Amino acid sequence: MNSRLIVETALASDPTITPEQKERILAGYESPEKKQPRMLTRIQVAERLQVHPGSVKRFDQRGILTPVRITPRVVRYCENEVDALLKNRG
């Protein structure tokens, strides 16, 4: 049972909560399609692709992967993009 369903059930059983309050509470629960993709470190990407972390750095320099710069020295990679690269490589 997912958490949204649990909250909906609890809200339905509480007569003191107004419909507007229920909508506002449930608006905080996003559908799975709207979830932010998981971000991976360079080391995590290297482990998934079974390459050296330096290769991952070269991949982003060549435009194969798109890094998300958190700070000038910290980068993350979108899990979906890494998975797509794995599928195309295989």
Number of C-alpha atoms within 10 A of each C-alpha: 5 6 9 16 12 11 15 14 11 10 18 13 10 9 8 9 11 10 12 9 12 14 11 10 14 15 11 9 14 11 9 7 7 8 9 9 12 10 18 19 17 20 15 16 21 18 12 14 17 10 12 13 17 11 14 21 17 12 14 14 12 10 10 14 17 16 21 15 11 9 8 6 6 11 16 19 22 18 17 13 15 20 14 10 14 12 9 8 8 5
